[in-house]
Amino acid sequence: MPLTVYNTLTRQKETFEPIAPPKVAMYVCGPTVYGHAHLGHAKSYVSFDAIIRWLRYVRDESGRPMYQVSYVQNITDVGHLTDDADEGEDKVIEEARRRGLHPMAVVETFLASYLADMDALNLRRPDIMPRASGHIPEQIEQARELIKRGNAYEVNGSVYFDVASYPDYGKLSGRKFDQMEAGARVAVNPDKRHPADFALWKRADASHIMRWPSPWGQGYPGWHLECSVMSSKYLGETFDIHGGGIENQFPHHECEIAQHECATGKPFARYWMHNNMCTLN
């Protein structure tokens, strides 16, 4: 009994065929732990839990499991800014300031809450749950590689991906960077060559608690860079399924594809799966 999925990348239903059967490598974007989980989180992770359960349940004619699944779901504890792009304040730091706590205390509080909620929903825990703050060297290295390949540039201690250097940008979402209106969402950053360019590494001043040394000075990683680095570290440069909420399709997943494929020269995920939003009334 084959699994048929809607692949956002190709915009059609396809029969799922893993790269190296019986192994299946699946990555799902995890939460940014600055608050309690909500119904939107529940909808997303219940959706992907059902897929994981099916893959682990299905048997071949001899009764043996057909698939061996490696399921990775990240934890974002740094770099996710309040406008979901390159502007605003880090969501964890903002909450930490409001509560008078260290950012990592906020992370531990809401990570525990998230896991308790997912356990209460009887969801299978992922095999690996990497944290963004635990993979800073790998993220710096990918940013350096993108600069080396001519796909990124450094300005005033921040590193930006040059969207114009990747002609396929927009293939997941259908949005083209040359059609994006400058300043439509936030003020145009004068450091960027094009408004659609996105941060791989952000400069941090002395007051920014979550910061690390880099070739460009003290800073912290961009939100998009985290997921492409962690997924490929644990699942390989090209893996089977990348999942997440449809709100992450653009810009998050679009940017993941661009930076990964430019840094490695290889396709990223073969099947992109997105759950839809919760609706009320």
RANORRA-V491002 format. One record per residue. RES is the residue in one letter. NEAR is the number of other ideal C-beta (glycine too) atoms within 12 Angstrom. Layout:
res | near
RES | NEAR
RES | NEAR
This chain:
res | near
M | 13
P | 16
L | 30
T | 16
V | 34
Y | 23
N | 26
T | 33
L | 30
T | 17
R | 15
Q | 13
K | 15
E | 21
T | 14
F | 28
E | 20
P | 29
I | 24
A | 17
P | 18
P | 21
K | 21
V | 36
A | 37
M | 44
Y | 47
V | 47
C | 44
G | 39
P | 38
T | 38
V | 36
Y | 37
G | 25
H | 22
A | 29
H | 19
L | 17
G | 24
H | 35
A | 24
K | 25
S | 34
Y | 37
V | 26
S | 28
F | 36
D | 31
A | 23
I | 33
I | 34
R | 19
W | 25
L | 33
R | 23
Y | 18
V | 23
R | 15
D | 12
E | 8
S | 7
G | 9
R | 11
P | 18
M | 25
Y | 32
Q | 21
V | 36
S | 29
Y | 37
V | 38
Q | 40
N | 44
I | 37
T | 42
D | 43
V | 42
G | 48
H | 44
L | 32
T | 20
D | 20
D | 26
A | 32
D | 40
E | 24
G | 21
E | 27
D | 39
K | 30
V | 42
I | 33
E | 24
E | 28
A | 29
R | 21
R | 15
R | 18
G | 10
L | 20
H | 18
P | 34
M | 24
A | 22
V | 32
V | 36
E | 22
T | 24
F | 33
L | 31
A | 18
S | 22
Y | 34
L | 26
A | 16
D | 24
M | 30
D | 16
A | 14
L | 22
N | 14
L | 29
R | 25
R | 20
P | 32
D | 21
I | 25
M | 27
P | 30
R | 32
A | 39
S | 32
G | 25
H | 32
I | 31
P | 18
E | 26
Q | 42
I | 30
E | 24
Q | 42
A | 41
R | 23
E | 27
L | 41
I | 29
K | 17
R | 21
G | 15
N | 34
A | 39
Y | 28
E | 29
V | 23
N | 20
G | 23
S | 34
V | 40
Y | 41
F | 46
D | 30
V | 37
A | 26
S | 26
Y | 33
P | 16
D | 22
Y | 35
G | 26
K | 26
L | 35
S | 30
G | 17
R | 22
K | 21
F | 32
D | 15
Q | 16
M | 26
E | 14
A | 19
G | 14
A | 13
R | 19
V | 18
A | 16
V | 20
N | 27
P | 15
D | 23
K | 32
R | 23
H | 25
P | 28
A | 37
D | 38
F | 47
A | 46
L | 47
W | 46
K | 43
R | 29
A | 28
D | 16
A | 10
S | 12
H | 26
I | 27
M | 35
R | 27
W | 27
P | 16
S | 28
P | 19
W | 29
G | 23
Q | 22
G | 34
Y | 44
P | 47
G | 44
W | 43
H | 45
L | 48
E | 44
C | 48
S | 48
V | 42
M | 41
S | 46
S | 36
K | 28
Y | 27
L | 38
G | 26
E | 23
T | 26
F | 36
D | 40
I | 43
H | 43
G | 41
G | 39
G | 33
I | 26
E | 21
N | 39
Q | 31
F | 33
P | 36
H | 38
H | 39
E | 40
C | 43
E | 44
I | 40
A | 42
Q | 47
H | 43
E | 32
C | 35
A | 34
T | 27
G | 15
K | 18
P | 23
F | 39
A | 42
R | 31
Y | 35
W | 39
M | 39
H | 34
N | 30
N | 18
M | 18
C | 18
T | 9
L | 7
N | 3
